[in-house]
């Protein structure tokens, strides 16, 4: 079994592998994190060191080991209605704005959705809004949850959680309204699950196949990436948003210095970023009886 004493050489090789594989940049002195995340896998494979693990990846690139390592390193805990303010902004600002335009469909992307708490929380907020303002919006929402971890996605698709998972951010009122108890477990009700679909995705890869979105939640993800990769991901997210689309980042994340394609929308509940209109070039003033032309 691996212990915390990973050699500097092995640690540097693993850091390079992880960044190239999924964009995550490990800082200095994170050997304890690598050890805690990989111990179970190394014990199963009967591998004694990170260096030996890297050797196996290079020898057997199609063995599925690469994916299992990424899975182990990217599995994170998550919460229902994390930070609260994105869901308040969704209910009080964005959905009322959409109601004025009466779109035929609203598409929302939850990037790095882990075990599903975020997309299901979004669906619950939508359900609450529709109930409070019946007829204001069509119930035609599509929420896409993506994650790099197949293990997390498998869990998310079931929509089944234990009492401990539900205790993290979910009120007893929402629990009773949106879940059905099955022995010691709780399952998300069909009306909430019906809006959500899940798909495996590495944010380093192309995601244009997902289509266009009105709203993107990419929260608590960019903090793990290099500055260059942050800029690239934000640029590509901007391309997936419809004109005037919204982007939510994590409470400790900022768009400053990484993208100039968004403007900050401040609300009493918090901050959200909105895609700026595309520039059409300088406008030419017109005067009665005079015609001006652009050079």
C-alpha positions as CSV (number, residue, x, y, z in Angstrom):
1,X,0.0,0.0,0.0
2,X,1.2,3.5,-0.9
3,X,2.2,5.8,1.9
4,X,2.8,9.5,2.0
5,X,6.5,9.3,1.2
6,X,6.2,9.5,-2.6
7,X,9.6,10.3,-4.2
8,X,10.0,13.7,-5.8
9,X,10.6,12.1,-9.1
10,X,7.5,10.0,-9.0
11,X,5.4,12.9,-7.8
12,X,6.6,15.2,-10.6
13,X,5.8,12.4,-13.1
14,X,2.4,12.0,-11.7
15,X,1.7,15.7,-11.7
16,X,2.6,15.9,-15.4
17,X,0.4,12.9,-16.2
18,X,-2.6,14.4,-14.3
19,X,-2.3,17.8,-16.0
20,X,-2.0,16.3,-19.4
21,X,-4.9,13.8,-18.8
22,X,-7.5,16.1,-17.3
23,X,-6.0,19.6,-16.8
24,X,-5.7,19.4,-13.0
25,X,-2.7,21.1,-11.7
26,X,-1.3,19.7,-8.4
27,X,0.6,22.1,-6.3
28,X,3.7,21.5,-4.3
29,X,3.6,19.1,-1.4
30,X,0.3,17.4,-2.3
31,X,1.8,13.9,-1.9
32,X,-0.7,13.2,0.9
33,X,-3.6,13.9,-1.4
34,X,-2.3,11.6,-4.1
35,X,-1.6,8.9,-1.5
36,X,-5.1,9.1,0.0
37,X,-6.8,9.1,-3.4
38,X,-4.8,6.2,-4.9
39,X,-4.2,3.9,-2.0
40,X,-7.3,1.7,-2.7
41,X,-6.5,1.4,-6.4
42,X,-2.8,0.6,-5.9
43,X,-3.7,-2.0,-3.3
44,X,-6.1,-3.6,-5.8
45,X,-3.5,-3.6,-8.6
46,X,-0.8,-4.7,-6.2
47,X,1.4,-1.8,-7.2
48,X,3.8,-0.5,-4.7
49,X,4.6,3.0,-6.0
50,X,3.3,5.9,-8.1
51,X,6.3,5.4,-10.4
52,X,5.3,1.8,-11.1
53,X,1.8,3.0,-11.8
54,X,3.0,5.5,-14.4
55,X,5.1,2.7,-16.0
56,X,2.0,0.6,-16.3
57,X,0.0,3.4,-17.9
58,X,2.8,3.8,-20.5
59,X,3.0,0.1,-21.2
60,X,-0.7,-0.5,-21.4
61,X,-2.3,2.7,-22.7
62,X,-5.6,1.0,-23.6
63,X,-6.0,-0.9,-20.4
64,X,-8.5,1.6,-18.8
65,X,-6.0,2.3,-16.0
66,X,-5.7,5.9,-17.1
67,X,-9.4,6.5,-16.7
68,X,-9.5,4.8,-13.3
69,X,-6.7,7.0,-12.0
70,X,-8.5,10.1,-13.2
71,X,-11.7,8.8,-11.6
72,X,-9.9,8.4,-8.3
73,X,-8.3,11.8,-8.4
74,X,-11.4,13.8,-9.4
75,X,-14.0,12.3,-7.2
76,X,-15.1,15.1,-4.9
77,X,-17.8,15.6,-2.3
78,X,-20.6,18.0,-3.2
79,X,-23.6,19.5,-1.6
80,X,-27.2,20.3,-2.4
81,X,-27.8,24.0,-3.2
82,X,-24.1,24.7,-2.6
83,X,-23.6,28.4,-1.7
84,X,-27.3,29.1,-2.2
85,X,-26.9,32.3,-4.2
86,X,-26.8,30.8,-7.7
87,X,-30.1,29.2,-7.0
88,X,-31.6,32.4,-5.6
89,X,-30.3,34.3,-8.7
90,X,-31.8,31.6,-11.0
91,X,-35.2,31.9,-9.3
92,X,-35.3,35.7,-8.7
93,X,-33.4,37.1,-11.7
94,X,-32.9,34.7,-14.6
95,X,-36.2,32.7,-14.8
96,X,-38.3,35.9,-14.5
97,X,-36.3,37.4,-17.3
98,X,-36.8,34.3,-19.4
99,X,-40.5,34.4,-18.7
100,X,-40.7,37.8,-20.4
101,X,-39.3,36.3,-23.6
102,X,-41.3,33.1,-23.5
103,X,-38.7,30.8,-25.0
104,X,-39.8,27.4,-26.3
105,X,-37.1,25.7,-24.4
106,X,-34.4,26.6,-21.8
107,X,-31.2,24.6,-21.7
108,X,-28.9,24.5,-18.7
109,X,-25.5,22.9,-18.4
110,X,-24.1,21.7,-15.1
111,X,-20.4,21.1,-15.8
112,X,-18.5,18.8,-13.3
113,X,-21.8,17.7,-11.8
114,X,-20.2,15.0,-9.6
115,X,-22.9,12.7,-8.2
116,X,-25.8,14.9,-9.4
117,X,-26.6,17.2,-6.6
118,X,-26.1,20.4,-8.6
119,X,-28.3,19.5,-11.6
120,X,-31.0,18.0,-9.4
121,X,-30.9,21.2,-7.2
122,X,-31.4,23.3,-10.4
123,X,-34.4,21.1,-11.3
124,X,-35.9,21.6,-7.9
125,X,-35.6,25.4,-8.2
126,X,-37.3,25.2,-11.6
127,X,-40.1,23.2,-10.1
128,X,-40.6,25.7,-7.3
129,X,-40.6,28.6,-9.8
130,X,-43.1,27.0,-12.1
131,X,-45.4,26.2,-9.1
132,X,-45.2,29.8,-7.8
133,X,-45.8,31.3,-11.2
134,X,-48.0,28.9,-13.1
135,X,-48.1,29.5,-16.9
136,X,-45.3,32.0,-16.9
137,X,-42.9,29.5,-18.6
138,X,-43.2,26.4,-20.5
139,X,-42.1,23.3,-18.6
140,X,-39.6,22.5,-21.3
141,X,-36.3,22.5,-19.6
142,X,-33.3,20.4,-20.4
143,X,-30.5,20.2,-17.8
144,X,-27.3,18.4,-18.9
145,X,-25.0,17.2,-16.2
146,X,-21.4,16.3,-17.3
147,X,-18.5,15.0,-15.4
148,X,-15.1,13.3,-16.1
149,X,-15.8,10.5,-13.6
150,X,-17.9,7.6,-14.8
151,X,-18.3,6.4,-11.2
152,X,-19.9,9.7,-10.2
153,X,-22.1,9.7,-13.3
154,X,-23.4,6.2,-12.6
155,X,-24.4,7.4,-9.1
156,X,-26.0,10.5,-10.4
157,X,-28.1,8.6,-12.9
158,X,-29.7,6.5,-10.2
159,X,-30.8,9.6,-8.3
160,X,-30.6,7.6,-5.1
161,X,-28.8,9.0,-2.0
162,X,-28.3,7.9,1.6
163,X,-29.3,10.0,4.6
164,X,-25.8,11.4,5.0
165,X,-25.7,12.7,1.5
166,X,-29.1,14.3,1.9
167,X,-28.0,16.0,5.1
168,X,-25.5,18.2,3.2
169,X,-27.5,21.2,2.2
170,X,-30.9,19.8,1.7
171,X,-33.8,21.1,3.9
172,X,-36.2,18.6,5.4
173,X,-39.0,20.4,3.5
174,X,-37.4,19.8,0.1
175,X,-36.5,16.3,1.1
176,X,-40.1,15.4,1.8
177,X,-41.3,17.2,-1.3
178,X,-38.8,16.0,-3.9
179,X,-37.7,12.5,-2.7
180,X,-39.3,9.2,-2.1
181,X,-37.9,6.9,0.6
182,X,-36.8,3.4,-0.3
183,X,-35.8,1.6,2.8
184,X,-32.7,3.5,4.2
185,X,-32.2,5.4,0.9
186,X,-34.0,8.3,-0.8
187,X,-34.7,8.6,-4.5
188,X,-35.2,11.9,-6.5
189,X,-38.8,12.1,-7.7
190,X,-39.5,11.5,-11.4
191,X,-40.7,15.1,-12.0
192,X,-37.2,16.4,-11.0
193,X,-35.2,13.6,-12.7
194,X,-37.1,14.0,-16.0
195,X,-35.4,17.3,-16.8
196,X,-31.9,16.0,-16.3
197,X,-29.6,13.9,-18.4
198,X,-26.0,12.9,-17.8
199,X,-23.0,12.6,-20.0
200,X,-19.3,11.9,-19.5
201,X,-17.1,14.8,-20.5
202,X,-13.5,16.0,-20.0
203,X,-13.5,19.8,-20.1
204,X,-10.2,19.7,-21.9
205,X,-11.9,18.2,-24.9
206,X,-14.3,19.7,-27.4
207,X,-17.8,20.1,-26.1
208,X,-19.6,21.8,-29.0
209,X,-21.6,18.6,-29.5
210,X,-23.5,19.5,-26.3
211,X,-25.2,22.3,-28.3
212,X,-26.1,25.7,-27.1
213,X,-27.2,26.7,-23.6
214,X,-29.0,29.5,-21.9
215,X,-27.2,29.0,-18.6
216,X,-24.0,27.3,-17.6
217,X,-23.0,26.3,-14.1
218,X,-19.2,25.7,-14.1
219,X,-18.6,26.0,-10.3
220,X,-15.6,25.1,-8.2
221,X,-13.8,23.6,-11.3
222,X,-11.5,26.2,-12.8
223,X,-9.6,26.5,-9.5
224,X,-7.9,23.2,-10.4
225,X,-6.6,24.3,-13.8
226,X,-3.7,26.3,-15.2
227,X,-4.3,29.9,-16.2
228,X,-4.1,29.0,-19.9
229,X,-6.6,26.2,-19.6
230,X,-9.0,28.5,-17.6
231,X,-8.9,31.0,-20.5
232,X,-9.5,28.3,-23.1
233,X,-12.4,26.7,-21.2
234,X,-14.0,30.1,-20.6
235,X,-13.6,31.0,-24.3
236,X,-15.3,27.7,-25.3
237,X,-18.1,28.1,-22.7
238,X,-18.8,31.5,-24.3
239,X,-19.2,29.8,-27.6
240,X,-21.8,27.4,-26.2
241,X,-23.9,30.2,-24.7
242,X,-26.8,31.8,-26.6
243,X,-26.7,35.6,-26.8
244,X,-27.1,37.0,-23.4
245,X,-26.5,33.6,-21.7
246,X,-25.4,33.3,-18.1
247,X,-22.4,31.7,-16.5
248,X,-22.1,30.8,-12.8
249,X,-18.7,30.2,-11.3
250,X,-17.8,29.1,-7.7
251,X,-17.8,31.6,-4.9
252,X,-14.0,31.7,-4.8
253,X,-13.6,31.9,-8.6
254,X,-13.4,34.9,-10.7
255,X,-13.5,35.7,-14.4
256,X,-11.1,38.6,-14.1
257,X,-8.0,38.4,-16.3
258,X,-9.3,35.1,-17.9
259,X,-12.0,36.4,-20.2
260,X,-13.4,39.7,-21.5
261,X,-16.4,38.1,-23.1
262,X,-18.6,38.4,-20.0
263,X,-20.0,41.3,-18.0
264,X,-20.6,41.0,-14.3
265,X,-24.2,41.2,-13.1
266,X,-24.5,42.1,-9.5
267,X,-27.6,41.2,-7.5
268,X,-28.3,41.4,-3.8
269,X,-28.0,37.6,-3.7
270,X,-24.6,37.4,-5.4
271,X,-22.8,37.6,-8.8
272,X,-23.5,36.0,-12.1
273,X,-21.7,36.6,-15.5
274,X,-23.6,37.4,-18.7
275,X,-22.3,37.0,-22.2
276,X,-21.7,40.3,-23.8
277,X,-23.3,41.1,-27.1
278,X,-21.2,40.4,-30.1
279,X,-19.5,43.6,-31.5
280,X,-20.7,44.6,-34.9
281,X,-18.0,47.2,-35.4
282,X,-18.2,51.0,-35.1
283,X,-21.6,52.6,-35.8
284,X,-21.7,55.2,-38.5
285,X,-23.7,58.3,-37.5
286,X,-26.4,59.5,-40.0
287,X,-27.5,63.0,-40.7
288,X,-30.4,64.1,-42.8
289,X,-29.4,64.5,-46.4
290,X,-25.9,63.3,-45.8
291,X,-24.6,59.8,-46.6
292,X,-21.4,58.5,-44.8
293,X,-19.5,55.4,-45.8
294,X,-17.0,53.2,-43.9
295,X,-13.5,53.0,-45.3
